[in-house]
Amino acid sequence: MTSSRINPFVVGLLCRCPRCGEGKLFSGYLKIAPTCSVCGLDLKFADSGDGPAVFVIFLVSPIIILLAVITGALVSLPPYVHLMLWIPATILLSLALLPPFKATLVALQYRHDAHEGHQ
């Protein structure tokens, strides 16, 4: 697959190389591999900064709040049960979404040839 045909959102969700779409982007949980194991792309350019965390916060927060409000409206639960439900749900959902969001931002960075600003 050529790089012009690769959708950055698809390879981001799959956490794959932004050029070939085949190699794994991460060598650890959020550690970007030095190079793609399939096409050899040097991934040193990849720096998504705090962007993934911000996007995850903006997505997870309303989801958890909405679920908590709906649950509270349907069932009367003590506050400690809400804490036992929503704190782990928030943590797990955030941890699950961070890698694909980071991979998507790296793929978009590659697609648009974005680099850190220089003066």
FIVO-803583 format. One record per atom (N, C-alpha, C, O, CB): y negated, z, x; atom name; residue in one letter. Coordinates in steps of 0.2 Angstrom, whole numbers. Glycine has a CB too. Layout:
BEGIN
> y, z, x, at, aa
> Y, Z, X, CA, A
...
This chain:
BEGIN
> y, z, x, at, aa
> 6, 0, 4, N, M
> 0, 0, 0, CA, M
> -6, 0, 4, C, M
> -7, 4, 9, O, M
> 0, 6, -5, CB, M
> -11, -4, 3, N, T
> -17, -5, 7, CA, T
> -22, 1, 5, C, T
> -22, 3, 0, O, T
> -20, -12, 7, CB, T
> -26, 3, 10, N, S
> -31, 8, 8, CA, S
> -36, 7, 3, C, S
> -38, 11, -1, O, S
> -35, 10, 15, CB, S
> -37, 0, 1, N, S
> -42, -1, -4, CA, S
> -38, 0, -11, C, S
> -42, 0, -16, O, S
> -44, -9, -3, CB, S
> -32, 0, -11, N, R
> -28, 0, -17, CA, R
> -26, 8, -18, C, R
> -24, 9, -24, O, R
> -22, -4, -17, CB, R
> -27, 12, -14, N, I
> -25, 19, -14, CA, I
> -31, 23, -18, C, I
> -36, 23, -16, O, I
> -24, 22, -8, CB, I
> -29, 26, -23, N, N
> -33, 30, -27, CA, N
> -34, 37, -24, C, N
> -29, 40, -24, O, N
> -31, 31, -35, CB, N
> -40, 39, -22, N, P
> -41, 45, -19, CA, P
> -39, 51, -23, C, P
> -37, 56, -21, O, P
> -48, 46, -17, CB, P
> -39, 50, -30, N, F
> -37, 56, -34, CA, F
> -30, 57, -35, C, F
> -27, 62, -35, O, F
> -40, 55, -41, CB, F
> -26, 51, -34, N, V
> -19, 51, -35, CA, V
> -16, 54, -28, C, V
> -12, 59, -28, O, V
> -16, 44, -36, CB, V
> -18, 52, -22, N, V
> -16, 55, -16, CA, V
> -18, 62, -15, C, V
> -15, 66, -12, O, V
> -18, 50, -10, CB, V
> -24, 63, -18, N, G
> -26, 70, -18, CA, G
> -22, 75, -22, C, G
> -20, 80, -19, O, G
> -33, 71, -20, CB, G
> -20, 73, -28, N, L
> -16, 77, -32, CA, L
> -9, 78, -28, C, L
> -5, 83, -29, O, L
> -15, 74, -39, CB, L
> -7, 73, -25, N, L
> 0, 73, -22, CA, L
> 0, 76, -14, C, L
> 5, 77, -11, O, L
> 3, 66, -21, CB, L
> -7, 77, -12, N, C
> -8, 80, -5, CA, C
> -5, 75, 0, C, C
> -1, 78, 4, O, C
> -5, 87, -5, CB, C
> -7, 69, 0, N, R
> -4, 64, 4, CA, R
> -10, 61, 8, C, R
> -16, 62, 7, O, R
> -1, 58, 0, CB, R
> -8, 57, 13, N, C
> -13, 54, 18, CA, C
> -18, 50, 14, C, C
> -15, 46, 10, O, C
> -9, 50, 23, CB, C
> -24, 50, 15, N, P
> -29, 46, 12, CA, P
> -28, 38, 13, C, P
> -31, 34, 10, O, P
> -36, 48, 13, CB, P
> -25, 37, 19, N, R
> -25, 29, 21, CA, R
> -19, 26, 18, C, R
> -19, 21, 15, O, R
> -25, 29, 29, CB, R
> -13, 29, 20, N, C
> -6, 26, 18, CA, C
> -4, 29, 11, C, C
> 0, 25, 8, O, C
> -1, 27, 23, CB, C
> -6, 35, 9, N, G
> -3, 38, 3, CA, G
> 4, 40, 4, C, G
> 7, 42, -1, O, G
> -3, 33, -2, CB, G
> 7, 40, 10, N, E
> 14, 42, 11, CA, E
> 15, 49, 15, C, E
> 18, 53, 13, O, E
> 18, 37, 15, CB, E
> 11, 50, 20, N, G
> 12, 55, 25, CA, G
> 9, 62, 21, C, G
> 4, 61, 18, O, G
> 9, 54, 31, CB, G
> 12, 67, 23, N, K
> 9, 74, 21, CA, K
> 2, 75, 24, C, K
> 1, 74, 30, O, K
> 14, 80, 22, CB, K
> -2, 77, 20, N, L
> -9, 79, 22, CA, L
> -9, 86, 26, C, L
> -13, 87, 31, O, L
> -14, 79, 17, CB, L
> -5, 91, 23, N, F
> -6, 97, 26, CA, F
> 0, 99, 30, C, F
> 6, 97, 29, O, F
> -6, 102, 20, CB, F
> -1, 103, 35, N, S
> 4, 105, 40, CA, S
> 6, 113, 38, C, S
> 11, 115, 40, O, S
> 3, 105, 47, CB, S
> 2, 116, 34, N, G
> 2, 122, 31, CA, G
> 0, 123, 24, C, G
> -1, 117, 21, O, G
> -1, 128, 36, CB, G
> -2, 129, 22, N, Y
> -4, 129, 15, CA, Y
> -11, 125, 14, C, Y
> -11, 121, 9, O, Y
> -5, 137, 13, CB, Y
> -16, 127, 18, N, L
> -22, 123, 18, CA, L
> -24, 120, 25, C, L
> -30, 117, 25, O, L
> -28, 127, 15, CB, L
> -19, 120, 29, N, K
> -21, 118, 36, CA, K
> -19, 110, 36, C, K
> -14, 108, 35, O, K
> -17, 121, 42, CB, K
> -24, 106, 38, N, I
> -24, 99, 38, CA, I
> -20, 97, 44, C, I
> -21, 99, 50, O, I
> -30, 95, 38, CB, I
> -15, 93, 44, N, A
> -11, 90, 49, CA, A
> -16, 87, 54, C, A
> -21, 84, 52, O, A
> -5, 86, 47, CB, A
> -14, 87, 61, N, P
> -19, 83, 65, CA, P
> -19, 75, 64, C, P
> -24, 72, 65, O, P
> -17, 85, 72, CB, P
> -13, 73, 63, N, T
> -12, 66, 61, CA, T
> -7, 64, 56, C, T
> -3, 69, 54, O, T
> -10, 62, 68, CB, T
> -7, 59, 53, N, C
> -3, 57, 48, CA, C
> 4, 55, 51, C, C
> 4, 51, 56, O, C
> -5, 51, 43, CB, C
> 9, 58, 49, N, S
> 16, 57, 52, CA, S
> 19, 50, 50, C, S
> 23, 47, 53, O, S
> 21, 62, 49, CB, S
> 16, 46, 45, N, V
> 18, 39, 44, CA, V
> 13, 34, 47, C, V
> 16, 29, 50, O, V
> 18, 38, 36, CB, V
> 7, 34, 46, N, C
> 3, 29, 48, CA, C
> -1, 31, 54, C, C
> -5, 26, 57, O, C
> -2, 27, 43, CB, C
> -1, 37, 56, N, G
> -5, 39, 62, CA, G
> -12, 40, 62, C, G
> -15, 41, 67, O, G
> -3, 34, 68, CB, G
> -15, 41, 56, N, L
> -22, 42, 55, CA, L
> -24, 48, 58, C, L
> -21, 54, 56, O, L
> -24, 41, 47, CB, L
> -29, 48, 62, N, D
> -32, 54, 65, CA, D
> -36, 58, 60, C, D
> -41, 55, 57, O, D
> -36, 53, 71, CB, D
> -34, 64, 58, N, L
> -37, 67, 52, CA, L
> -42, 73, 54, C, L
> -43, 77, 51, O, L
> -31, 71, 48, CB, L
> -44, 72, 61, N, K
> -49, 77, 63, CA, K
> -56, 76, 59, C, K
> -60, 81, 59, O, K
> -50, 75, 70, CB, K
> -57, 70, 56, N, F
> -63, 69, 52, CA, F
> -63, 74, 46, C, F
> -69, 75, 43, O, F
> -64, 62, 50, CB, F
> -58, 76, 44, N, A
> -57, 79, 37, CA, A
> -60, 86, 37, C, A
> -58, 91, 41, O, A
> -50, 80, 35, CB, A
> -66, 87, 34, N, D
> -69, 94, 33, CA, D
> -72, 94, 26, C, D
> -77, 92, 25, O, D
> -74, 95, 38, CB, D
> -68, 98, 22, N, S
> -70, 98, 15, CA, S
> -75, 104, 14, C, S
> -78, 105, 8, O, S
> -64, 98, 10, CB, S
> -75, 108, 19, N, G
> -80, 114, 18, CA, G
> -78, 119, 12, C, G
> -72, 120, 11, O, G
> -87, 112, 17, CB, G
> -83, 121, 9, N, D
> -81, 126, 3, CA, D
> -81, 122, -4, C, D
> -80, 125, -9, O, D
> -87, 131, 3, CB, D
> -81, 116, -4, N, G
> -81, 112, -10, CA, G
> -75, 113, -14, C, G
> -76, 114, -20, O, G
> -81, 105, -8, CB, G
> -69, 113, -11, N, P
> -63, 115, -16, CA, P
> -63, 121, -19, C, P
> -61, 122, -25, O, P
> -56, 114, -11, CB, P
> -65, 126, -16, N, A
> -66, 133, -19, CA, A
> -71, 133, -24, C, A
> -69, 136, -30, O, A
> -68, 138, -13, CB, A
> -76, 130, -24, N, V
> -81, 130, -29, CA, V
> -79, 126, -35, C, V
> -79, 128, -41, O, V
> -88, 126, -26, CB, V
> -75, 120, -34, N, F
> -73, 117, -40, CA, F
> -67, 121, -43, C, F
> -67, 121, -49, O, F
> -70, 110, -37, CB, F
> -63, 124, -39, N, V
> -58, 128, -42, CA, V
> -61, 134, -46, C, V
> -58, 135, -52, O, V
> -53, 131, -37, CB, V
> -66, 137, -44, N, I
> -69, 142, -47, CA, I
> -72, 140, -54, C, I
> -71, 143, -59, O, I
> -75, 146, -43, CB, I
> -75, 134, -54, N, F
> -78, 131, -60, CA, F
> -73, 129, -65, C, F
> -74, 128, -71, O, F
> -83, 125, -58, CB, F
> -67, 128, -63, N, L
> -62, 126, -67, CA, L
> -58, 132, -70, C, L
> -56, 132, -76, O, L
> -57, 121, -64, CB, L
> -56, 136, -65, N, V
> -51, 142, -67, CA, V
> -55, 147, -71, C, V
> -52, 149, -76, O, V
> -48, 145, -61, CB, V
> -61, 148, -70, N, S
> -65, 153, -73, CA, S
> -65, 152, -81, C, S
> -63, 156, -85, O, S
> -72, 154, -71, CB, S
> -67, 146, -83, N, P
> -68, 145, -90, CA, P
> -61, 145, -94, C, P
> -60, 147, -99, O, P
> -71, 139, -92, CB, P
> -56, 143, -90, N, I
> -49, 142, -93, CA, I
> -46, 150, -94, C, I
> -44, 151, -100, O, I
> -44, 139, -88, CB, I
> -47, 154, -89, N, I
> -45, 161, -90, CA, I
> -49, 164, -95, C, I
> -46, 168, -99, O, I
> -45, 165, -83, CB, I
> -55, 163, -95, N, I
> -60, 167, -100, CA, I
> -58, 165, -107, C, I
> -57, 169, -112, O, I
> -67, 165, -99, CB, I
> -57, 158, -108, N, L
> -55, 155, -115, CA, L
> -48, 158, -117, C, L
> -47, 160, -123, O, L
> -54, 148, -114, CB, L
> -43, 158, -112, N, L
> -36, 161, -114, CA, L
> -37, 169, -116, C, L
> -33, 171, -120, O, L
> -32, 160, -108, CB, L
> -41, 172, -112, N, A
> -42, 179, -113, CA, A
> -45, 181, -120, C, A
> -43, 185, -124, O, A
> -46, 183, -108, CB, A
> -50, 177, -122, N, V
> -53, 178, -128, CA, V
> -49, 176, -134, C, V
> -48, 179, -139, O, V
> -60, 173, -128, CB, V
> -45, 170, -133, N, I
> -40, 168, -138, CA, I
> -35, 174, -139, C, I
> -33, 176, -145, O, I
> -37, 162, -137, CB, I
> -32, 176, -134, N, T
> -27, 181, -134, CA, T
> -30, 188, -137, C, T
> -27, 191, -141, O, T
> -25, 183, -127, CB, T
> -36, 190, -135, N, G
> -39, 195, -138, CA, G
> -40, 195, -146, C, G
> -40, 200, -149, O, G
> -46, 197, -135, CB, G
> -42, 189, -148, N, A
> -43, 187, -155, CA, A
> -36, 188, -159, C, A
> -36, 190, -165, O, A
> -46, 181, -156, CB, A
> -31, 185, -156, N, L
> -25, 185, -159, CA, L
> -21, 192, -159, C, L
> -17, 194, -164, O, L
> -20, 180, -156, CB, L
> -21, 195, -154, N, V
> -17, 201, -153, CA, V
> -22, 207, -150, C, V
> -26, 205, -145, O, V
> -11, 200, -148, CB, V
> -21, 213, -153, N, S
> -25, 218, -150, CA, S
> -22, 221, -144, C, S
> -17, 225, -145, O, S
> -27, 223, -156, CB, S
> -24, 220, -138, N, L
> -21, 223, -132, CA, L
> -26, 228, -129, C, L
> -32, 227, -129, O, L
> -20, 217, -127, CB, L
> -23, 233, -126, N, P
> -27, 238, -122, CA, P
> -30, 234, -116, C, P
> -27, 229, -113, O, P
> -23, 244, -120, CB, P
> -36, 236, -113, N, P
> -39, 233, -108, CA, P
> -35, 232, -101, C, P
> -35, 227, -98, O, P
> -45, 237, -106, CB, P
> -31, 237, -100, N, Y
> -27, 237, -94, CA, Y
> -21, 231, -95, C, Y
> -19, 228, -89, O, Y
> -23, 244, -93, CB, Y
> -19, 230, -101, N, V
> -14, 224, -102, CA, V
> -18, 217, -100, C, V
> -15, 213, -97, O, V
> -11, 224, -109, CB, V
> -24, 217, -102, N, H
> -28, 211, -101, CA, H
> -29, 210, -93, C, H
> -28, 205, -90, O, H
> -35, 211, -104, CB, H
> -30, 216, -90, N, L
> -31, 215, -82, CA, L
> -24, 213, -79, C, L
> -24, 209, -75, O, L
> -33, 222, -80, CB, L
> -18, 216, -82, N, M
> -12, 214, -79, CA, M
> -10, 207, -81, C, M
> -6, 204, -77, O, M
> -7, 219, -82, CB, M
> -13, 204, -86, N, L
> -12, 197, -87, CA, L
> -16, 192, -83, C, L
> -14, 187, -80, O, L
> -13, 196, -95, CB, L
> -23, 194, -84, N, W
> -27, 189, -81, CA, W
> -29, 189, -74, C, W
> -31, 184, -71, O, W
> -34, 189, -85, CB, W
> -28, 194, -71, N, I
> -30, 194, -64, CA, I
> -24, 190, -60, C, I
> -26, 186, -56, O, I
> -30, 202, -61, CB, I
> -18, 192, -61, N, P
> -13, 187, -58, CA, P
> -13, 180, -60, C, P
> -12, 176, -56, O, P
> -6, 190, -60, CB, P
> -15, 179, -66, N, A
> -15, 172, -69, CA, A
> -21, 168, -65, C, A
> -20, 162, -63, O, A
> -17, 172, -76, CB, A
> -26, 172, -64, N, T
> -32, 169, -60, CA, T
> -30, 167, -53, C, T
> -32, 162, -50, O, T
> -38, 174, -60, CB, T
> -27, 172, -50, N, I
> -25, 171, -43, CA, I
> -20, 166, -42, C, I
> -21, 161, -38, O, I
> -22, 178, -40, CB, I
> -15, 166, -46, N, L
> -10, 160, -46, CA, L
> -12, 153, -47, C, L
> -11, 149, -44, O, L
> -4, 162, -51, CB, L
> -17, 153, -52, N, L
> -19, 146, -54, CA, L
> -24, 144, -49, C, L
> -24, 138, -47, O, L
> -23, 147, -61, CB, L
> -28, 148, -46, N, S
> -33, 147, -40, CA, S
> -29, 144, -34, C, S
> -30, 139, -31, O, S
> -37, 153, -38, CB, S
> -24, 148, -32, N, L
> -20, 146, -27, CA, L
> -16, 140, -28, C, L
> -15, 136, -23, O, L
> -15, 152, -25, CB, L
> -14, 138, -34, N, A
> -10, 132, -35, CA, A
> -15, 126, -35, C, A
> -13, 121, -33, O, A
> -7, 132, -42, CB, A
> -21, 127, -37, N, L
> -26, 121, -37, CA, L
> -30, 120, -31, C, L
> -32, 114, -30, O, L
> -31, 123, -43, CB, L
> -30, 125, -26, N, L
> -34, 124, -20, CA, L
> -31, 118, -16, C, L
> -35, 114, -14, O, L
> -33, 130, -16, CB, L
> -25, 117, -14, N, P
> -22, 111, -10, CA, P
> -24, 105, -13, C, P
> -27, 100, -10, O, P
> -15, 112, -9, CB, P
> -23, 103, -20, N, P
> -24, 97, -22, CA, P
> -32, 95, -22, C, P
> -34, 90, -21, O, P
> -21, 96, -29, CB, P
> -36, 100, -24, N, F
> -43, 99, -24, CA, F
> -46, 98, -17, C, F
> -50, 93, -16, O, F
> -47, 105, -26, CB, F
> -43, 101, -12, N, K
> -45, 100, -5, CA, K
> -43, 93, -3, C, K
> -46, 89, 1, O, K
> -42, 105, 0, CB, K
> -36, 91, -4, N, A
> -34, 85, -3, CA, A
> -38, 79, -6, C, A
> -39, 74, -3, O, A
> -26, 84, -5, CB, A
> -40, 80, -12, N, T
> -44, 75, -16, CA, T
> -51, 74, -12, C, T
> -53, 69, -11, O, T
> -45, 77, -23, CB, T
> -54, 80, -10, N, L
> -60, 79, -7, CA, L
> -60, 76, 0, C, L
> -64, 72, 2, O, L
> -64, 86, -6, CB, L
> -54, 77, 4, N, V
> -53, 74, 10, CA, V
> -52, 66, 9, C, V
> -54, 62, 12, O, V
> -47, 77, 14, CB, V
> -48, 64, 3, N, A
> -47, 57, 2, CA, A
> -53, 54, 0, C, A
> -54, 48, 2, O, A
> -42, 57, -4, CB, A
> -58, 57, -4, N, L
> -64, 54, -6, CA, L
> -69, 54, 1, C, L
> -72, 49, 1, O, L
> -68, 59, -11, CB, L
> -68, 59, 5, N, Q
> -72, 58, 11, CA, Q
> -70, 52, 15, C, Q
> -74, 49, 18, O, Q
> -71, 65, 16, CB, Q
> -63, 51, 16, N, Y
> -60, 45, 19, CA, Y
> -62, 39, 16, C, Y
> -65, 34, 19, O, Y
> -53, 46, 20, CB, Y
> -62, 39, 9, N, R
> -63, 32, 6, CA, R
> -70, 30, 7, C, R
> -72, 24, 7, O, R
> -62, 33, -2, CB, R
> -75, 35, 7, N, H
> -82, 34, 7, CA, H
> -85, 34, 14, C, H
> -91, 34, 15, O, H
> -86, 38, 3, CB, H
> -80, 35, 19, N, D
> -82, 36, 26, CA, D
> -88, 41, 27, C, D
> -93, 39, 31, O, D
> -84, 29, 29, CB, D
> -87, 47, 24, N, A
> -92, 52, 24, CA, A
> -91, 56, 31, C, A
> -86, 58, 32, O, A
> -92, 56, 18, CB, A
> -97, 57, 34, N, H
> -97, 61, 40, CA, H
> -102, 67, 39, C, H
> -107, 66, 35, O, H
> -98, 57, 46, CB, H
> -102, 72, 44, N, E
> -106, 77, 44, CA, E
> -113, 74, 46, C, E
> -114, 69, 50, O, E
> -104, 82, 49, CB, E
> -118, 76, 43, N, G
> -125, 74, 44, CA, G
> -127, 75, 52, C, G
> -126, 81, 54, O, G
> -130, 77, 40, CB, G
> -131, 71, 55, N, H
> -133, 72, 62, CA, H
> -141, 71, 61, C, H
> -143, 67, 58, O, H
> -130, 67, 67, CB, H
> -144, 75, 66, N, Q
> -152, 74, 66, CA, Q
> -153, 70, 72, C, Q
> -159, 69, 74, O, Q
> -155, 81, 66, CB, Q
